[in-house]
Amino acid sequence: MFLASANAYLTPCIQEYVKGFVGGFKDKKKLHVLFMQSDGGLTPMDNFNGSRAVLSGPAGGVVGYAITTQEQFSRRPVIGFDMGGTSTDVSRYDGKYEHVFESTTAGVCIQAPQLDINTVAAGGGSMLFFRSGMFVVGPESAGANPGPACYGRGIIHYVIIPNHIVSLCKSREVRQNLS
């Protein structure tokens, strides 16, 4: 049931994205586009769906580091660390891809093959909040439009960047009022 729900919710968004992506090419009849899936495999754009796309970005990272690093390090196991904008994911490669066939992402159970990728922390753009007497990180992200809040959008956010907490403010006056 959750798999069908994930597909029903995500696939229309993905199809709209793919339609826009393909629209940028002149000769669509000769176009051969493959998308990375959560299991590390590639699929034609017409078969790309929501439940197979949930971890497609991090899966691409696993495939990339598996190909580029494992042979350089005497075939020893390699640990992947991927700090993105909203999450930090870890994985392992030891000459073969490790798969799971059921996982929970954002509270939704997905029963589909995926590389064994684990989210261990918030990502680089995750916002920091003070709730119920303690600091909470994410899942909200400061995002980019085209850059952080200090680009004059009149918003104050505290965000996480590697090894730092940074206040992004509209103006010097706002920053002074925080002190």
Rosetta constraint file for C-alpha pairs under 8 A:
AtomPair CA 1 CA 5 HARMONIC 6.28 0.50
AtomPair CA 2 CA 6 HARMONIC 6.05 0.50
AtomPair CA 2 CA 108 HARMONIC 6.40 0.50
AtomPair CA 2 CA 109 HARMONIC 5.72 0.50
AtomPair CA 2 CA 110 HARMONIC 6.30 0.50
AtomPair CA 2 CA 111 HARMONIC 7.95 0.50
AtomPair CA 3 CA 7 HARMONIC 6.18 0.50
AtomPair CA 3 CA 51 HARMONIC 6.42 0.50
AtomPair CA 3 CA 109 HARMONIC 7.04 0.50
AtomPair CA 3 CA 110 HARMONIC 5.26 0.50
AtomPair CA 3 CA 111 HARMONIC 6.15 0.50
AtomPair CA 3 CA 112 HARMONIC 7.82 0.50
AtomPair CA 4 CA 8 HARMONIC 6.00 0.50
AtomPair CA 5 CA 9 HARMONIC 6.06 0.50
AtomPair CA 6 CA 10 HARMONIC 5.86 0.50
AtomPair CA 6 CA 11 HARMONIC 7.87 0.50
AtomPair CA 6 CA 50 HARMONIC 6.25 0.50
AtomPair CA 6 CA 51 HARMONIC 5.77 0.50
AtomPair CA 6 CA 108 HARMONIC 7.67 0.50
AtomPair CA 6 CA 110 HARMONIC 7.57 0.50
AtomPair CA 7 CA 11 HARMONIC 5.22 0.50
AtomPair CA 7 CA 49 HARMONIC 6.49 0.50
AtomPair CA 7 CA 50 HARMONIC 4.68 0.50
AtomPair CA 7 CA 51 HARMONIC 5.38 0.50
AtomPair CA 8 CA 12 HARMONIC 7.15 0.50
AtomPair CA 8 CA 50 HARMONIC 7.68 0.50
AtomPair CA 9 CA 13 HARMONIC 7.65 0.50
AtomPair CA 9 CA 50 HARMONIC 7.47 0.50
AtomPair CA 10 CA 14 HARMONIC 6.30 0.50
AtomPair CA 10 CA 49 HARMONIC 7.35 0.50
AtomPair CA 10 CA 50 HARMONIC 4.54 0.50
AtomPair CA 10 CA 51 HARMONIC 7.44 0.50
AtomPair CA 11 CA 15 HARMONIC 6.01 0.50
AtomPair CA 11 CA 48 HARMONIC 7.91 0.50
AtomPair CA 11 CA 49 HARMONIC 4.95 0.50
AtomPair CA 11 CA 50 HARMONIC 4.40 0.50
AtomPair CA 11 CA 51 HARMONIC 7.84 0.50
AtomPair CA 12 CA 16 HARMONIC 6.16 0.50
AtomPair CA 13 CA 17 HARMONIC 6.26 0.50
AtomPair CA 14 CA 18 HARMONIC 6.11 0.50
AtomPair CA 14 CA 48 HARMONIC 7.68 0.50
AtomPair CA 14 CA 49 HARMONIC 6.82 0.50
AtomPair CA 14 CA 50 HARMONIC 6.78 0.50
AtomPair CA 15 CA 19 HARMONIC 6.01 0.50
AtomPair CA 15 CA 48 HARMONIC 7.95 0.50
AtomPair CA 15 CA 49 HARMONIC 7.80 0.50
AtomPair CA 16 CA 20 HARMONIC 6.31 0.50
AtomPair CA 17 CA 21 HARMONIC 6.12 0.50
AtomPair CA 18 CA 22 HARMONIC 6.03 0.50
AtomPair CA 18 CA 45 HARMONIC 7.06 0.50
AtomPair CA 19 CA 23 HARMONIC 6.04 0.50
AtomPair CA 20 CA 24 HARMONIC 6.85 0.50
AtomPair CA 21 CA 25 HARMONIC 7.81 0.50
AtomPair CA 22 CA 28 HARMONIC 7.18 0.50
AtomPair CA 27 CA 31 HARMONIC 6.78 0.50
AtomPair CA 32 CA 44 HARMONIC 7.66 0.50
AtomPair CA 33 CA 44 HARMONIC 6.08 0.50
AtomPair CA 33 CA 45 HARMONIC 6.00 0.50
AtomPair CA 34 CA 42 HARMONIC 5.71 0.50
AtomPair CA 34 CA 43 HARMONIC 5.17 0.50
AtomPair CA 34 CA 44 HARMONIC 4.54 0.50
AtomPair CA 34 CA 45 HARMONIC 5.62 0.50
AtomPair CA 35 CA 42 HARMONIC 5.33 0.50
AtomPair CA 35 CA 43 HARMONIC 5.37 0.50
AtomPair CA 35 CA 44 HARMONIC 6.35 0.50
AtomPair CA 35 CA 45 HARMONIC 6.10 0.50
AtomPair CA 35 CA 48 HARMONIC 6.88 0.50
AtomPair CA 36 CA 40 HARMONIC 6.26 0.50
AtomPair CA 36 CA 41 HARMONIC 5.82 0.50
AtomPair CA 36 CA 42 HARMONIC 4.61 0.50
AtomPair CA 36 CA 43 HARMONIC 6.59 0.50
AtomPair CA 36 CA 53 HARMONIC 7.59 0.50
AtomPair CA 36 CA 56 HARMONIC 5.50 0.50
AtomPair CA 36 CA 57 HARMONIC 7.46 0.50
AtomPair CA 36 CA 59 HARMONIC 7.43 0.50
AtomPair CA 36 CA 60 HARMONIC 6.41 0.50
AtomPair CA 37 CA 41 HARMONIC 5.50 0.50
AtomPair CA 37 CA 42 HARMONIC 5.89 0.50
AtomPair CA 37 CA 43 HARMONIC 6.96 0.50
AtomPair CA 37 CA 48 HARMONIC 7.62 0.50
AtomPair CA 37 CA 52 HARMONIC 5.38 0.50
AtomPair CA 37 CA 53 HARMONIC 5.24 0.50
AtomPair CA 37 CA 54 HARMONIC 7.98 0.50
AtomPair CA 37 CA 55 HARMONIC 7.17 0.50
AtomPair CA 37 CA 56 HARMONIC 4.61 0.50
AtomPair CA 37 CA 59 HARMONIC 7.08 0.50
AtomPair CA 38 CA 52 HARMONIC 5.35 0.50
AtomPair CA 38 CA 53 HARMONIC 5.48 0.50
AtomPair CA 38 CA 54 HARMONIC 6.24 0.50
AtomPair CA 38 CA 55 HARMONIC 4.55 0.50
AtomPair CA 38 CA 56 HARMONIC 4.19 0.50
AtomPair CA 38 CA 57 HARMONIC 7.63 0.50
AtomPair CA 38 CA 58 HARMONIC 7.77 0.50
AtomPair CA 38 CA 59 HARMONIC 5.49 0.50
AtomPair CA 38 CA 113 HARMONIC 7.23 0.50
AtomPair CA 38 CA 114 HARMONIC 4.83 0.50
AtomPair CA 38 CA 115 HARMONIC 6.23 0.50
AtomPair CA 39 CA 52 HARMONIC 7.42 0.50
AtomPair CA 39 CA 56 HARMONIC 7.51 0.50
AtomPair CA 39 CA 59 HARMONIC 6.70 0.50
AtomPair CA 39 CA 99 HARMONIC 7.05 0.50
AtomPair CA 39 CA 113 HARMONIC 5.47 0.50
AtomPair CA 39 CA 114 HARMONIC 3.93 0.50
AtomPair CA 39 CA 115 HARMONIC 4.85 0.50
AtomPair CA 40 CA 56 HARMONIC 7.24 0.50
AtomPair CA 40 CA 59 HARMONIC 5.24 0.50
AtomPair CA 40 CA 60 HARMONIC 6.40 0.50
AtomPair CA 40 CA 62 HARMONIC 7.69 0.50
AtomPair CA 40 CA 63 HARMONIC 6.41 0.50
AtomPair CA 40 CA 114 HARMONIC 7.34 0.50
AtomPair CA 40 CA 115 HARMONIC 6.44 0.50
AtomPair CA 43 CA 47 HARMONIC 6.27 0.50
AtomPair CA 43 CA 48 HARMONIC 6.29 0.50
AtomPair CA 44 CA 48 HARMONIC 6.62 0.50
AtomPair CA 48 CA 52 HARMONIC 7.05 0.50
AtomPair CA 48 CA 53 HARMONIC 7.17 0.50
AtomPair CA 49 CA 53 HARMONIC 6.22 0.50
AtomPair CA 50 CA 54 HARMONIC 6.48 0.50
AtomPair CA 51 CA 110 HARMONIC 6.76 0.50
AtomPair CA 51 CA 112 HARMONIC 7.08 0.50
AtomPair CA 52 CA 56 HARMONIC 7.28 0.50
AtomPair CA 52 CA 112 HARMONIC 6.95 0.50
AtomPair CA 52 CA 113 HARMONIC 7.81 0.50
AtomPair CA 52 CA 114 HARMONIC 7.74 0.50
AtomPair CA 55 CA 59 HARMONIC 5.91 0.50
AtomPair CA 55 CA 114 HARMONIC 7.41 0.50
AtomPair CA 56 CA 60 HARMONIC 6.15 0.50
AtomPair CA 57 CA 61 HARMONIC 6.62 0.50
AtomPair CA 58 CA 62 HARMONIC 6.42 0.50
AtomPair CA 58 CA 82 HARMONIC 7.22 0.50
AtomPair CA 58 CA 89 HARMONIC 7.36 0.50
AtomPair CA 58 CA 117 HARMONIC 7.49 0.50
AtomPair CA 59 CA 63 HARMONIC 6.29 0.50
AtomPair CA 59 CA 115 HARMONIC 6.39 0.50
AtomPair CA 59 CA 117 HARMONIC 7.66 0.50
AtomPair CA 60 CA 64 HARMONIC 6.03 0.50
AtomPair CA 61 CA 65 HARMONIC 6.14 0.50
AtomPair CA 61 CA 82 HARMONIC 7.44 0.50
AtomPair CA 62 CA 66 HARMONIC 5.91 0.50
AtomPair CA 62 CA 80 HARMONIC 6.75 0.50
AtomPair CA 62 CA 91 HARMONIC 7.09 0.50
AtomPair CA 62 CA 92 HARMONIC 7.95 0.50
AtomPair CA 62 CA 93 HARMONIC 7.67 0.50
AtomPair CA 63 CA 67 HARMONIC 6.18 0.50
AtomPair CA 64 CA 68 HARMONIC 6.17 0.50
AtomPair CA 65 CA 69 HARMONIC 5.48 0.50
AtomPair CA 65 CA 70 HARMONIC 7.43 0.50
AtomPair CA 65 CA 80 HARMONIC 7.19 0.50
AtomPair CA 66 CA 70 HARMONIC 5.56 0.50
AtomPair CA 66 CA 78 HARMONIC 7.62 0.50
AtomPair CA 66 CA 93 HARMONIC 6.24 0.50
AtomPair CA 66 CA 95 HARMONIC 7.76 0.50
AtomPair CA 67 CA 71 HARMONIC 7.49 0.50
AtomPair CA 68 CA 72 HARMONIC 7.35 0.50
AtomPair CA 69 CA 73 HARMONIC 6.45 0.50
AtomPair CA 69 CA 78 HARMONIC 7.49 0.50
AtomPair CA 70 CA 74 HARMONIC 6.96 0.50
AtomPair CA 70 CA 75 HARMONIC 5.18 0.50
AtomPair CA 70 CA 76 HARMONIC 6.61 0.50
AtomPair CA 70 CA 77 HARMONIC 7.05 0.50
AtomPair CA 70 CA 78 HARMONIC 6.47 0.50
AtomPair CA 70 CA 93 HARMONIC 7.80 0.50
AtomPair CA 70 CA 94 HARMONIC 7.54 0.50
AtomPair CA 70 CA 95 HARMONIC 7.28 0.50
AtomPair CA 71 CA 75 HARMONIC 5.31 0.50
AtomPair CA 75 CA 94 HARMONIC 7.17 0.50
AtomPair CA 75 CA 95 HARMONIC 6.94 0.50
AtomPair CA 76 CA 94 HARMONIC 6.38 0.50
AtomPair CA 77 CA 92 HARMONIC 6.94 0.50
AtomPair CA 77 CA 93 HARMONIC 5.57 0.50
AtomPair CA 77 CA 94 HARMONIC 4.06 0.50
AtomPair CA 77 CA 95 HARMONIC 7.21 0.50
AtomPair CA 78 CA 92 HARMONIC 5.70 0.50
AtomPair CA 78 CA 93 HARMONIC 5.24 0.50
AtomPair CA 78 CA 94 HARMONIC 6.27 0.50
AtomPair CA 79 CA 90 HARMONIC 7.04 0.50
AtomPair CA 79 CA 91 HARMONIC 5.78 0.50
AtomPair CA 79 CA 92 HARMONIC 4.51 0.50
AtomPair CA 79 CA 93 HARMONIC 6.51 0.50
AtomPair CA 80 CA 89 HARMONIC 7.86 0.50
AtomPair CA 80 CA 90 HARMONIC 5.29 0.50
AtomPair CA 80 CA 91 HARMONIC 4.92 0.50
AtomPair CA 80 CA 92 HARMONIC 5.87 0.50
AtomPair CA 80 CA 93 HARMONIC 7.79 0.50
AtomPair CA 81 CA 88 HARMONIC 7.15 0.50
AtomPair CA 81 CA 89 HARMONIC 5.95 0.50
AtomPair CA 81 CA 90 HARMONIC 4.74 0.50
AtomPair CA 81 CA 91 HARMONIC 6.88 0.50
AtomPair CA 82 CA 88 HARMONIC 5.53 0.50
AtomPair CA 82 CA 89 HARMONIC 5.10 0.50
AtomPair CA 82 CA 90 HARMONIC 6.30 0.50
AtomPair CA 83 CA 87 HARMONIC 6.14 0.50
AtomPair CA 83 CA 88 HARMONIC 4.18 0.50
AtomPair CA 83 CA 89 HARMONIC 6.39 0.50
AtomPair CA 83 CA 123 HARMONIC 5.42 0.50
AtomPair CA 83 CA 124 HARMONIC 6.34 0.50
AtomPair CA 84 CA 88 HARMONIC 5.95 0.50
AtomPair CA 84 CA 123 HARMONIC 5.15 0.50
AtomPair CA 84 CA 124 HARMONIC 5.87 0.50
AtomPair CA 84 CA 125 HARMONIC 7.73 0.50
AtomPair CA 85 CA 123 HARMONIC 4.89 0.50
AtomPair CA 85 CA 124 HARMONIC 4.80 0.50
AtomPair CA 85 CA 125 HARMONIC 4.66 0.50
AtomPair CA 85 CA 126 HARMONIC 6.65 0.50
AtomPair CA 85 CA 141 HARMONIC 7.07 0.50
AtomPair CA 85 CA 143 HARMONIC 7.47 0.50
AtomPair CA 86 CA 122 HARMONIC 5.72 0.50
AtomPair CA 86 CA 123 HARMONIC 4.14 0.50
AtomPair CA 86 CA 124 HARMONIC 6.36 0.50
AtomPair CA 86 CA 125 HARMONIC 5.88 0.50
AtomPair CA 86 CA 126 HARMONIC 5.39 0.50
AtomPair CA 86 CA 138 HARMONIC 7.32 0.50
AtomPair CA 86 CA 139 HARMONIC 6.57 0.50
AtomPair CA 86 CA 140 HARMONIC 7.45 0.50
AtomPair CA 86 CA 141 HARMONIC 5.98 0.50
AtomPair CA 87 CA 119 HARMONIC 6.48 0.50
AtomPair CA 87 CA 120 HARMONIC 7.63 0.50
AtomPair CA 87 CA 121 HARMONIC 5.89 0.50
AtomPair CA 87 CA 122 HARMONIC 4.31 0.50
AtomPair CA 87 CA 123 HARMONIC 3.77 0.50
AtomPair CA 87 CA 124 HARMONIC 7.32 0.50
AtomPair CA 87 CA 126 HARMONIC 7.72 0.50
AtomPair CA 88 CA 119 HARMONIC 5.66 0.50
AtomPair CA 88 CA 120 HARMONIC 5.84 0.50
AtomPair CA 88 CA 121 HARMONIC 5.02 0.50
AtomPair CA 88 CA 122 HARMONIC 5.58 0.50
AtomPair CA 88 CA 123 HARMONIC 4.98 0.50
AtomPair CA 88 CA 124 HARMONIC 7.96 0.50
AtomPair CA 89 CA 117 HARMONIC 6.39 0.50
AtomPair CA 89 CA 118 HARMONIC 5.36 0.50
AtomPair CA 89 CA 119 HARMONIC 4.29 0.50
AtomPair CA 89 CA 120 HARMONIC 5.84 0.50
AtomPair CA 89 CA 121 HARMONIC 7.28 0.50
AtomPair CA 90 CA 117 HARMONIC 5.82 0.50
AtomPair CA 90 CA 118 HARMONIC 5.38 0.50
AtomPair CA 90 CA 119 HARMONIC 6.46 0.50
AtomPair CA 90 CA 120 HARMONIC 7.00 0.50
AtomPair CA 91 CA 116 HARMONIC 6.41 0.50
AtomPair CA 91 CA 117 HARMONIC 4.91 0.50
AtomPair CA 91 CA 118 HARMONIC 6.48 0.50
AtomPair CA 92 CA 98 HARMONIC 7.64 0.50
AtomPair CA 92 CA 116 HARMONIC 7.87 0.50
AtomPair CA 93 CA 97 HARMONIC 6.05 0.50
AtomPair CA 93 CA 98 HARMONIC 7.21 0.50
AtomPair CA 97 CA 115 HARMONIC 6.82 0.50
AtomPair CA 98 CA 115 HARMONIC 5.78 0.50
AtomPair CA 98 CA 116 HARMONIC 5.54 0.50
AtomPair CA 99 CA 113 HARMONIC 6.47 0.50
AtomPair CA 99 CA 114 HARMONIC 5.46 0.50
AtomPair CA 99 CA 115 HARMONIC 4.37 0.50
AtomPair CA 99 CA 116 HARMONIC 5.01 0.50
AtomPair CA 100 CA 113 HARMONIC 5.87 0.50
AtomPair CA 100 CA 114 HARMONIC 5.47 0.50
AtomPair CA 100 CA 115 HARMONIC 6.15 0.50
AtomPair CA 100 CA 116 HARMONIC 5.55 0.50
AtomPair CA 101 CA 111 HARMONIC 5.71 0.50
AtomPair CA 101 CA 112 HARMONIC 5.19 0.50
AtomPair CA 101 CA 113 HARMONIC 4.46 0.50
AtomPair CA 101 CA 114 HARMONIC 6.24 0.50
AtomPair CA 102 CA 109 HARMONIC 6.92 0.50
AtomPair CA 102 CA 110 HARMONIC 5.59 0.50
AtomPair CA 102 CA 111 HARMONIC 4.32 0.50
AtomPair CA 102 CA 112 HARMONIC 6.03 0.50
AtomPair CA 102 CA 113 HARMONIC 7.07 0.50
AtomPair CA 102 CA 114 HARMONIC 7.81 0.50
AtomPair CA 103 CA 109 HARMONIC 5.68 0.50
AtomPair CA 103 CA 110 HARMONIC 5.40 0.50
AtomPair CA 103 CA 111 HARMONIC 6.63 0.50
AtomPair CA 104 CA 108 HARMONIC 5.21 0.50
AtomPair CA 104 CA 109 HARMONIC 4.29 0.50
AtomPair CA 104 CA 110 HARMONIC 5.98 0.50
AtomPair CA 105 CA 109 HARMONIC 6.52 0.50
AtomPair CA 105 CA 110 HARMONIC 7.31 0.50
AtomPair CA 122 CA 126 HARMONIC 6.00 0.50
AtomPair CA 122 CA 137 HARMONIC 6.48 0.50
AtomPair CA 122 CA 138 HARMONIC 6.18 0.50
AtomPair CA 122 CA 139 HARMONIC 7.01 0.50
AtomPair CA 123 CA 160 HARMONIC 7.11 0.50
AtomPair CA 123 CA 161 HARMONIC 7.64 0.50
AtomPair CA 124 CA 159 HARMONIC 7.49 0.50
AtomPair CA 124 CA 160 HARMONIC 5.25 0.50
AtomPair CA 124 CA 161 HARMONIC 4.51 0.50
AtomPair CA 124 CA 162 HARMONIC 6.29 0.50
AtomPair CA 125 CA 141 HARMONIC 5.28 0.50
AtomPair CA 125 CA 142 HARMONIC 5.54 0.50
AtomPair CA 125 CA 143 HARMONIC 6.46 0.50
AtomPair CA 125 CA 159 HARMONIC 5.69 0.50
AtomPair CA 125 CA 160 HARMONIC 5.64 0.50
AtomPair CA 125 CA 161 HARMONIC 6.40 0.50
AtomPair CA 126 CA 137 HARMONIC 6.34 0.50
AtomPair CA 126 CA 138 HARMONIC 4.97 0.50
AtomPair CA 126 CA 139 HARMONIC 6.34 0.50
AtomPair CA 126 CA 140 HARMONIC 5.89 0.50
AtomPair CA 126 CA 141 HARMONIC 4.34 0.50
AtomPair CA 126 CA 142 HARMONIC 6.29 0.50
AtomPair CA 126 CA 159 HARMONIC 5.41 0.50
AtomPair CA 126 CA 160 HARMONIC 5.53 0.50
AtomPair CA 127 CA 137 HARMONIC 5.85 0.50
AtomPair CA 127 CA 138 HARMONIC 5.27 0.50
AtomPair CA 127 CA 139 HARMONIC 7.31 0.50
AtomPair CA 127 CA 140 HARMONIC 5.72 0.50
AtomPair CA 127 CA 141 HARMONIC 5.33 0.50
AtomPair CA 127 CA 142 HARMONIC 6.04 0.50
AtomPair CA 127 CA 157 HARMONIC 6.43 0.50
AtomPair CA 127 CA 158 HARMONIC 5.50 0.50
AtomPair CA 127 CA 159 HARMONIC 4.33 0.50
AtomPair CA 127 CA 160 HARMONIC 6.45 0.50
AtomPair CA 128 CA 135 HARMONIC 6.73 0.50
AtomPair CA 128 CA 136 HARMONIC 5.84 0.50
AtomPair CA 128 CA 137 HARMONIC 4.60 0.50
AtomPair CA 128 CA 138 HARMONIC 6.39 0.50
AtomPair CA 128 CA 157 HARMONIC 7.41 0.50
AtomPair CA 128 CA 158 HARMONIC 5.19 0.50
AtomPair CA 128 CA 159 HARMONIC 5.57 0.50
AtomPair CA 128 CA 160 HARMONIC 7.02 0.50
AtomPair CA 129 CA 135 HARMONIC 5.58 0.50
AtomPair CA 129 CA 136 HARMONIC 5.19 0.50
AtomPair CA 129 CA 137 HARMONIC 6.30 0.50
AtomPair CA 129 CA 138 HARMONIC 7.86 0.50
AtomPair CA 129 CA 158 HARMONIC 7.43 0.50
AtomPair CA 130 CA 134 HARMONIC 5.46 0.50
AtomPair CA 130 CA 135 HARMONIC 4.48 0.50
AtomPair CA 130 CA 136 HARMONIC 6.09 0.50
AtomPair CA 131 CA 135 HARMONIC 6.22 0.50
AtomPair CA 131 CA 136 HARMONIC 6.59 0.50
AtomPair CA 141 CA 159 HARMONIC 7.81 0.50
AtomPair CA 142 CA 148 HARMONIC 6.51 0.50
AtomPair CA 142 CA 149 HARMONIC 7.11 0.50
AtomPair CA 142 CA 157 HARMONIC 7.04 0.50
AtomPair CA 142 CA 159 HARMONIC 6.84 0.50
AtomPair CA 143 CA 147 HARMONIC 7.31 0.50
AtomPair CA 143 CA 148 HARMONIC 6.64 0.50
AtomPair CA 144 CA 148 HARMONIC 5.48 0.50
AtomPair CA 144 CA 149 HARMONIC 7.99 0.50
AtomPair CA 147 CA 151 HARMONIC 6.33 0.50
AtomPair CA 148 CA 168 HARMONIC 6.97 0.50
AtomPair CA 149 CA 153 HARMONIC 5.81 0.50
AtomPair CA 149 CA 154 HARMONIC 7.13 0.50
AtomPair CA 149 CA 155 HARMONIC 5.73 0.50
AtomPair CA 149 CA 156 HARMONIC 6.62 0.50
AtomPair CA 149 CA 157 HARMONIC 7.00 0.50
AtomPair CA 149 CA 168 HARMONIC 5.58 0.50
AtomPair CA 149 CA 169 HARMONIC 6.24 0.50
AtomPair CA 149 CA 170 HARMONIC 6.73 0.50
AtomPair CA 150 CA 154 HARMONIC 7.80 0.50
AtomPair CA 150 CA 155 HARMONIC 7.67 0.50
AtomPair CA 150 CA 156 HARMONIC 7.87 0.50
AtomPair CA 150 CA 168 HARMONIC 4.94 0.50
AtomPair CA 150 CA 169 HARMONIC 4.69 0.50
AtomPair CA 150 CA 170 HARMONIC 4.83 0.50
AtomPair CA 150 CA 171 HARMONIC 7.49 0.50
AtomPair CA 151 CA 170 HARMONIC 6.68 0.50
AtomPair CA 152 CA 169 HARMONIC 7.73 0.50
AtomPair CA 152 CA 170 HARMONIC 4.79 0.50
AtomPair CA 152 CA 171 HARMONIC 7.47 0.50
AtomPair CA 153 CA 170 HARMONIC 6.55 0.50
AtomPair CA 154 CA 169 HARMONIC 7.33 0.50
AtomPair CA 154 CA 170 HARMONIC 5.08 0.50
AtomPair CA 155 CA 168 HARMONIC 7.96 0.50
AtomPair CA 155 CA 169 HARMONIC 6.54 0.50
AtomPair CA 155 CA 170 HARMONIC 6.41 0.50
AtomPair CA 156 CA 167 HARMONIC 7.13 0.50
AtomPair CA 156 CA 168 HARMONIC 5.82 0.50
AtomPair CA 156 CA 169 HARMONIC 5.00 0.50
AtomPair CA 156 CA 170 HARMONIC 6.95 0.50
AtomPair CA 157 CA 167 HARMONIC 6.01 0.50
AtomPair CA 157 CA 168 HARMONIC 5.60 0.50
AtomPair CA 157 CA 169 HARMONIC 7.12 0.50
AtomPair CA 158 CA 165 HARMONIC 6.68 0.50
AtomPair CA 158 CA 166 HARMONIC 5.65 0.50
AtomPair CA 158 CA 167 HARMONIC 4.57 0.50
AtomPair CA 158 CA 168 HARMONIC 6.27 0.50
AtomPair CA 159 CA 165 HARMONIC 5.88 0.50
AtomPair CA 159 CA 166 HARMONIC 5.60 0.50
AtomPair CA 159 CA 167 HARMONIC 6.61 0.50
AtomPair CA 159 CA 168 HARMONIC 7.50 0.50
AtomPair CA 160 CA 164 HARMONIC 6.09 0.50
AtomPair CA 160 CA 165 HARMONIC 5.00 0.50
AtomPair CA 160 CA 166 HARMONIC 6.57 0.50
AtomPair CA 161 CA 165 HARMONIC 6.37 0.50
AtomPair CA 161 CA 166 HARMONIC 7.33 0.50
AtomPair CA 169 CA 174 HARMONIC 6.49 0.50
AtomPair CA 169 CA 175 HARMONIC 6.26 0.50
AtomPair CA 170 CA 174 HARMONIC 6.66 0.50
AtomPair CA 170 CA 175 HARMONIC 7.99 0.50
AtomPair CA 171 CA 175 HARMONIC 6.47 0.50
AtomPair CA 172 CA 176 HARMONIC 6.16 0.50
AtomPair CA 173 CA 177 HARMONIC 6.34 0.50
AtomPair CA 174 CA 178 HARMONIC 6.55 0.50
AtomPair CA 175 CA 179 HARMONIC 6.83 0.50
